[in-house]
Amino acid sequence: MLFSYKAKLNNGEIFEGIMEAADRYALSRELKSRGNVPISIAEKKENSFDFSSIWAHYFSKIKNEELIIFAKNLSGMLKAGLSMSRALSVLQKQTKNVTFGKILTSLNNEINAGGTLSSGFMKFPDVFSKLFVSMTHAGEESGNLDNSLSEISINLEKSHALTKKIKGALIYPGVILSAMILIGVLMFAFVVPTLANTFKELGVELPMSTKFIISLGNFFSNYLILSFVLMIGSVFGIISLLRANFMTRYVDFIVLRLPFVGNLSKELNMVRTARTMASLLSSGVSITRATEITGDVLQNVYYKKVLVESKDEIEKGLPFSKIFEENPNLYSVMMTEMIEVGEETGKLSDMLFQVATFYEQDIENKTKNLSTVIEPVLMILIGAAVGFFAISMISPLYSVMNNIK
C-alpha cells in the first residue's frame, strides 16, 4: 500500500513524503527507526483519477539531457562540499520540468527521512535505470558517490550523443522518402486522372502498367483524405508490429544481417556493452551484477543472451572473455582480446573503456559518411519510380502517334 506522510526531524524540521508499506503501523515504525516523529499518515489512493498525473505521465517526460545535467550538477555540488539535501533543494529550484521537480522533492524527502539516494531512485524505475541505481548504490557503499554520479553523467552523455548522431544521419533519407511519397500521391490524385480522361477520349488500348497507375490515380483522387489516413495508419501499424515482443527476435536477426546497417548495429551494441560494463566495474559493482545490468541496457535479444550466458559462465568460475570468444559473429576479435588482456592484468574496466572509445569513434566516422552511402540507393529508388511512371504514361501516347502515321 502507498501512504503519504508528514514527519518531524530531530532538529524540529517538518517534511512530507510518500512511502510504500504494509499498513500505517509499519510505516510509523519505519519512520521512528530512522529517528523521525510521525505527525500524520494517510493512505494514497492509487486508482483515483488525477488529470495532472495523467498529463505529466504522457506529456512531461524526463529527457536524457535533464538526467545528464542532474547527475553532473549533483556530482559537482557534492564535490564542492554541499550536503545531499541542500544540493537536491538547489536542483529542484533550478529545474523547469514540473514532473522532475516533484521527483527531486521526493528524493529530498527520502534523504531527510534517513534513506539513501539510490533507494529514492528505485521509486522511479521509469526515470532512473538499473544502471543509474546500481552505480549510485556502489558509490554510496564505497564513499565515492560524487565520482559515481560523474561517471553516470559521462555514460549517459556518450550514449545519448551516439544515438543522436545515428538518428541525425537518418533524417536526410527520411525527409527525401517522405517528400517523394507526398509528391507521388499528389500526382496520382491530380495529374493521372487528367491523363486518363485524355486516353479515354482517344480510345487508346492501355498496357497493364498504365491501367494500374490509372486505378491508383482514381482511388487517390476520389479518396484523398482516406488515402492519407490509411498511409499514416499503415506506418504506425508497421512500427507497432515491429516493436511487438513476438517480432523482436526476427527484427534483430534481420537488422544484424543488413548491409552496412548490420555492421553499424553490431558496433553500437559492442559500445554499449563495453561502456556500461566499464562504468559499473569502475564504480565497484560486482562483475556478475554488472553483466545482469548490461543485459538490461542492451536492446538486441542476441546480445542480451550473450550477457545472460556470460553471467552463468562467471558464476561457474570461467573467464568473462570466454563467452565473447564463442560469439565472434556478434563481438569482434579485438574486443575479445582486450577483455582477455584486461582480465589477466586486472584492468578490465580500463580495457573496456578503450574498446568503447575506439568503436565510438568508428561509428562517428561511419555516420558522417552515411549520406554518401544512402544517396545512391535513394537515387536508384527515385529513378525506378519515376521511370516506371514515365514509361507507363508515355507508352500510350506513342501508340496514338503511330496510329496517326
N, C-alpha and C positions, 0 to 999 in steps of 0.2 A: 504494500500500500504506500501511496505517496502522501507526505504531510508537509504543510508549510508551518514554520515555527518562528517564534521570537524568543531570544535568549539574552542573558546578560553575561558579559565577560567579567573577569576578576577586577578589572580596573573600573567597572561600572558602566562601560560602553554597551549599548543595546544594539544587537544586529538581528537580521532576518535571513531566512534561508529555506530551502526545500530539500527534503531528505526522504529516502525510502526506508521503511521499517515495517516490522510485523504488525505493530499496533502503537498506540500513543505511549504506553508504558515503556516499550522497548526503546522508542526514540528518546524519551525522557532519561532513561538510564544511560543511553549513549552520550547524550549531551552532558550529563553530570560526570561521566567518566572522563570527559575532556576538560573538566574544571569549569563548566558553564552552568548558569542557573536558568532553567526553562521558565519562561513567562507565559507563553500561550502556544498551544499545538492544535492545529486544525487539519482535518483530512482534506486533501486536494482532489476534487472530482476530476478524473482524467477524461471522462466521456462527455463532460459538459461542453456545449457549443461555445467556442470562443473565436469570433471572427478575426480578432487581431492575431491570434496564434496561427490561424489558418493562413492569413495573409503573409505572416512572417515566414511560415514554412515554405510556401510556394514562391514568394516574390522577394524575399530578403535573404538570399543565400549568402553564406560566408565564402568570399572568394579566396583563392590561393594567395593572392597578393596581400590580403589582410592578415592571413596566418603567418606569412613570411615576415611582414613588418612587426607583427605581435611578438614572435619568437626572438627576432633581432633586437627589438627595443627592450623587451623584458630582460634579455641577457645583458644588455648594456647597463640597465638600471641596477641589476643585481651586482654587477662588477664594480659599479660606482659606489656601492655600499647601502643602497636603499633596501628597506625591508620588503618582503614579498607583498604584504598587504598594501603598503604605500605605492609600490610600483604598479600593482593592479588597479589601484584607485586612479592613478595618473593616466594609465592607458584607457580606463573606462571613460574618463572625461574627454580624452582626445578623439575617440572613435566617433564616426558619424553614422555608423551602422547600428540601428536601434537593437536589432537582434543580437549582434555581437556584444553590444554594451550590456545587455541583460546576462549574457553568458559570463562576461568578466565580473559582473556583480555577484553572480552565483559562485564563481571561483574564489572571489574575495571572502564571501561568507564561509566557504569551505575552509579556507585558511584560518579565518578568525575563530571557527568552531574547533580548531585543533587538527583539521585534516591536512592532507598534502595536496600539492598542485596536480600530481598525477591522478589522485583519486577524484579530484574535481574534473579533470579531463575525461575520465571514464564515464561521467554522467552525460557526455555529449559525443557519443560514438559517430554521429553523422558529421561532426565538425572536426574532431581530433582523432586521427587514425591510430591504429595499434602501434605504428612506428613512433608517432608523436608521444603516446602514453608510455611506451616501453623505454624510450630514450630518456624521457623526463624522470621516470622512476629510477632508472640506473644512475642518473645524475644526482638524484636526491640521496640514494644509498651511498654513493661514493663521495659526496660532498662537493661535486663539481657541476652543480645544476646550471650555473651560468654558461659553462663550456658546452654542456649538452644542448642547451637551448640555442646556442650559437651554431652548433653542428646541425641541429634540426633546420634552422633557417637556411643554411647553406644547401642542405639536401633538398629542401622544398624548392629553393630558388633554381638550382640546377635542373631539377625535374621539370619545373614549370617552364623554364627557358627552352628546354629541349622540345617539349610538347608544343610550345608556341611557335617555334621555328618550323616544325613539321606541318602544323596547321596553316601557317602563313604561306608555306610553299604550295599548298593545295588550293589556296584561294584563287589563284590565277586560272588554273584549268576549270575550277568550279564555276567561275564567272563566265568563261568562254562557252562552256557547255550549256549553262542556263540561258545565255543570250541566244545561242544557236537554236535551242528548243523553242524559246519565245518567238523568235523571228519565223521559224518554221511553222508554228501554229497559226500565226497571223497571216502568213502567205497561203496556207491551206484554207483559212477562213475567208479571205477577201480576194485573192488572186486566182486561185484554182477554179472557183465557181464561174468566174467571168470567161476563162478559157474553155471551161466545159460547155457553156452556152454557145460559144463560137464553134466548137467541134460539132455540137448538135445541129446547128444551122447548116453547116457544110455537109453533114451526113457522112462524116469520115468513119471508117472502121478503126476502132481503137484497140491497141495492144493491151494485154493483161496488166502491165505495169501502169499504164495510163488510167485504166479503169479503177485500179486500186487507189491511185492518188486522188482521182475524182471522188471516189466513195468517201475517202478520208476528208476531202475538202467539204463535201456536202454535210458530213457529220459535224465538223468543226464550225461550219457556217450556221447551221441550224441550232447547235447546242454549244455555243462558245463558252458560256459560263459553266455549264455542266462539264465541259472538257477540262477546264482549268481545275475544277473541284476534283474530278477523277484523277488528274495527274498529281495534284498535291496529295490527295488521299493515297495514291499508289506509292509515292515517295515515302510517306510516313509509314505505310503498311510494310514496305520492304525493309525500312530501317528497324521497325518493331520486330519483324520476323528474324532479321539478322542478329538482333540483341536477345532473342529468346534463348532460354537456357539450353533447350534441346538442340539449338543450332550452333552453339558456341564452339563445340569441338570441330564441326565441319568448316566453319568460317575461319577458325585459327589454322586449320590444316591447309586451306586454300591460300590464305594470306602468306604463310611461310614459303609457299612454292611459286608465288607470282614473281615474274622477272623484275628485278630492281627493288620492288616493294618488299619482297620476301627477305632480301638481304638487309634492307633498312630495318625491318621489323625485328630480325634476329639481333642486330647490333643494339637496337633500342632496349630489348629485353636483357641483353648482357649488361648494358649500362645500369639499368635499374637493379639488376641482381647485385652487381659489384658495388655500386654506391650505397645501396640500402644495407647490405651486409657489412660494408666497411664502417658506415656510420654507427650501426648498432654495436659492432665489436669494439670500436674505439670508445664507445660510451660505457662499456663494461657489461653489456648484455651477453649472456652465455651463448655459445655457438648454436646449440640446439634451439633455443628460443629465437635467435636471430634468423635461422633458416625458416622457422614457422612464420614469423612476421613477414619476411621477404616473400614467402609464398603467397601471402595475402595481398601484398603490394602488386605483384605481377598479375597481369590480366590474361595472358595466354595460358590455356589449360595445360599445354605440353611443358611449358616452363614451370608451372605450378607443380606438376607431377615430379619433375626433377628435384625440386626443393623438398617435397614431401619424402621422396626416396632418400635424399641425402641426409635428412634428419634421422631416418631409420638406420642408415649406414653408420652415422656418427655414434648413435646410441649402442651399436654393436661393437664399436671400437675401431671402425675402419676410417681411413683418411677422408677428409672433406673433399679432396680433389678427385677421389675415385669415381664418384657418380658423374662428375663432369667429363671425365675421361671416357666414360661409357656412352656419352651422348655427343659425339663430335658433329652431328647434324644440327645441334642447337647451340652448343658452346664451342668457340674456336680453340684450336690447339694452343694458341698464345695465352688465352685466359686460363686454360687448364694448367699450363706450365707455370704461370705466375702464381696461381693458387698453391701449387705444389711447393714452389720455392718459398712462398710465404709461410707455409706450414713447417717447413724444415728449418727456417731461420727464426720463427716466432714473430714474424712481422706480416701476418696475414692481412690485417686491416690496411697497412701501407700499400701492399701489393694490389689489393682490391681497389684502392683509391687510384692507383696508377692505371689500372685496367679501365676504370670508369672514365678517367680523363682522356685516355687515348681514343676510346670509341666515341666519346662526346665530340671530340674534335673531328673525327672521321664523319660522323653524322652531320655535323655543321657544314663540312665541305660538300657533302653529297646533297644536302638540301639547297645549298647555293646553286648547284648545277641542275637541280631538279627540273627547272623550267626548260632547260635545253634538251632534257630527255623527253619531257611531255609534249613540247611543241610539235615535233614531227608526228607523233601519234594523233594529236588534235588535228593537224593539217590533213592527215590521211582520212580521219573520220569525216571532217567537214567536206573534203574533196569528194569522198564517196557519196555522201548525202546529196550534195549539190549536183554531182554528175548524174546520179540516178534520177533526180527530179528533172534536170535539163533534158536528158535523153527521152524520158517518158513523155514530156510535154512538147518537145520539138519534133519527135518522130512522126506524129500525126500531121504536122504542118508539111513535112517533106512529102507525105503521101498525097496531100492536096496539090502541091506543086507538080508532082509527077502526073497526076490526073489532068491538070490544066495543059501540060505539054502534050 
